């Protein structure tokens, strides 16, 4: 098991160095090591798999105010360490003023209303 963990860790590092997304990395590792390898490892680690709800244009959580702004901030950035990533995220959140957060909270309320009006779909 320890040997397999090391192999999967190295494969993940390699996949991300190639700029593959987490989904692409998982698919590639599963093809190389056998279907379900990554899912089994995540399950062994106690991670819970959550199903994605059906996509509704305009209501996707990733389309929300914070995530669009954060995606723009992170575009093109590469981090060599977790600490570099943390520093960048801290810089992002520190760069926002009170008004930015206030607008985001009001937009969240509007977003929730849209979800209610669509029957939760």
C-alpha positions as CSV (number, residue, x, y, z in Angstrom):
1,X,0.0,0.0,0.0
2,X,2.8,2.5,0.9
3,X,4.5,1.7,-2.4
4,X,1.3,2.4,-4.3
5,X,0.7,5.6,-2.4
6,X,4.2,6.8,-3.5
7,X,3.5,5.9,-7.1
8,X,0.2,7.7,-7.1
9,X,1.8,10.8,-5.5
10,X,4.5,10.9,-8.1
11,X,1.9,10.5,-10.9
12,X,-0.1,13.3,-9.5
13,X,2.9,15.6,-9.3
14,X,3.8,14.7,-12.9
15,X,0.2,15.4,-14.1
16,X,0.1,18.8,-12.5
17,X,3.5,19.7,-13.9
18,X,2.0,19.0,-17.3
19,X,-0.8,21.5,-16.4
20,X,-3.5,18.9,-16.4
21,X,-6.6,19.5,-14.4
22,X,-7.5,17.3,-11.4
23,X,-10.1,15.6,-13.6
24,X,-7.6,14.9,-16.4
25,X,-5.0,13.7,-13.8
26,X,-7.6,11.3,-12.2
27,X,-8.6,10.0,-15.6
28,X,-5.0,9.4,-16.7
29,X,-4.0,7.7,-13.5
30,X,-7.0,5.5,-13.6
31,X,-6.1,4.5,-17.1
32,X,-2.5,3.7,-16.1
33,X,-3.2,2.0,-12.8
34,X,-6.7,0.6,-13.3
35,X,-10.1,2.1,-13.2
36,X,-11.1,3.4,-9.7
37,X,-7.5,3.7,-8.4
38,X,-7.8,7.4,-7.5
39,X,-11.4,7.0,-6.2
40,X,-10.3,4.1,-4.0
41,X,-7.4,6.1,-2.6
42,X,-9.6,9.0,-1.8
43,X,-12.1,6.7,-0.1
44,X,-9.3,5.1,2.0
45,X,-8.3,8.7,3.1
46,X,-11.9,9.2,4.3
47,X,-12.9,11.7,1.6
48,X,-16.5,11.7,0.5
49,X,-17.4,11.9,-3.1
50,X,-20.2,14.5,-3.8
51,X,-22.3,14.3,-6.9
52,X,-22.4,17.5,-9.0
53,X,-25.9,18.9,-9.3
54,X,-27.2,19.4,-12.9
55,X,-25.8,22.5,-14.5
56,X,-28.2,25.5,-14.7
57,X,-26.7,28.4,-16.6
58,X,-26.4,31.4,-14.4
59,X,-26.8,29.4,-11.2
60,X,-23.6,27.5,-11.1
61,X,-21.7,28.1,-7.9
62,X,-18.5,28.6,-9.9
63,X,-20.2,31.5,-11.8
64,X,-20.7,33.4,-8.5
65,X,-19.1,36.8,-7.7
66,X,-16.3,35.6,-5.5
67,X,-15.2,32.7,-7.8
68,X,-15.2,34.7,-11.0
69,X,-13.0,37.4,-9.3
70,X,-10.7,34.7,-7.8
71,X,-10.4,32.9,-11.1
72,X,-9.4,36.1,-12.8
73,X,-6.8,36.7,-10.0
74,X,-5.3,33.2,-10.3
75,X,-5.3,33.1,-14.1
76,X,-1.8,32.3,-15.3
77,X,-0.3,32.0,-11.8
78,X,1.7,28.9,-10.9
79,X,2.6,27.9,-7.4
80,X,5.6,25.8,-6.4
81,X,4.5,25.4,-2.8
82,X,1.4,25.5,-0.7
83,X,2.8,28.5,1.0
84,X,3.1,30.5,-2.3
85,X,-0.6,29.6,-2.9
86,X,-1.6,30.8,0.6
87,X,0.3,34.0,0.2
88,X,-1.4,34.7,-3.1
89,X,-4.9,34.0,-1.7
90,X,-4.2,36.2,1.3
91,X,-3.1,39.0,-1.0
92,X,-6.3,38.5,-3.1
93,X,-8.6,38.8,-0.1
94,X,-6.6,41.6,1.5
95,X,-6.8,43.6,-1.7
96,X,-10.6,43.7,-1.5
97,X,-12.3,46.6,0.4
98,X,-15.5,46.4,2.5
99,X,-17.7,47.5,-0.4
100,X,-16.5,44.5,-2.5
101,X,-17.5,42.1,0.3
102,X,-20.8,44.0,0.8
103,X,-21.7,43.7,-2.9
104,X,-20.8,40.0,-2.8
105,X,-23.1,39.3,0.1
106,X,-26.0,41.1,-1.7
107,X,-25.3,39.2,-4.9
108,X,-25.4,36.0,-2.9
109,X,-28.9,36.9,-1.6
110,X,-30.0,37.5,-5.3
111,X,-28.4,34.2,-6.3
112,X,-30.3,32.3,-3.6
113,X,-33.6,33.9,-4.7
114,X,-32.9,32.7,-8.3
115,X,-32.4,29.2,-6.9
116,X,-35.7,29.4,-5.0
117,X,-37.5,30.7,-8.1
118,X,-36.1,27.8,-10.2
119,X,-37.4,25.3,-7.7
120,X,-33.9,24.4,-6.5
121,X,-32.8,23.2,-9.9
